[in-house]
Every structure is written in C-alpha cells, then in structure tokens.
Amino acid sequence: MRLYLSGLALAVIASFVLSFIVVSALVPDRPRAGVEISQTDYGERWPFKMRHGWLRCEGAGAVILNVRGKDYAVNGLASVRYAPIQASWTNENKTDIDVGPIISRGLTLCHW
C-alpha cells in the first residue's frame, strides 16, 4: 500500500510538471524590444527590396523583421512561425544574398 501511494504521488507531481512545460511552450515569450534597421545602415550589403523594417527577437533566438505590419522570419528559429524573408530579397536569383549581418544584429537583441 505504501509503495502504491508513493507511485501515485510521483505520478501526480510528474503530471503537474508536464502540464507546466506544455503550457510554457504554448504561451510565447513577450517580444523583446526591437530596433529599426534600414538600407542606410547597411549600404550595399542591404539584402532586401524594402528600404527599412523593424528587427526584433523572440524566444530563444528567433529573429523577425517586420515590414509594413507583416512579420518575416530572418533565421531558422523564426521560420516555424513566420513567413520566409526570401520573398523580399533584392536579388531575383537568390544568390549571393548575405543576411548574416541582419541575423547577427537580431541575435544581439536576444542578448546572445
């Protein structure tokens, strides 16, 4: 009987922990403060068609660029939730595009 109760108690504790983990994963982190970035900031290295956007970080390192109210995934972590940024690249062939500086800037907002 004693073994049964401790097993039951362990099961109840495990279910609470699992519930907390699931709820934590479903509720997104509050977005961190972002910064406006523009073609002026990056000069010839600016990879996008638009002239400026709002760069921010969410969660553990998802870098997002907001342009005219629409969010785009800049890196792989953000691609699960947001549209890909490739549609806004300047080069039609999608070759020689370097979004590394944009990702690096976004990750600094994540405190990486």
Secondary structure, 3 states (H helix, E strand, C coil): CHHHHHHHHHHHHHHHHHHHHHHHHHCCCCCCCCEEEEHHHHHHHCCECCCEEEEEEECCCEEEEEECCEEEECCCCCCCCCEEHHHHECCCCCCCCCCHHHHHHHHHHCCC
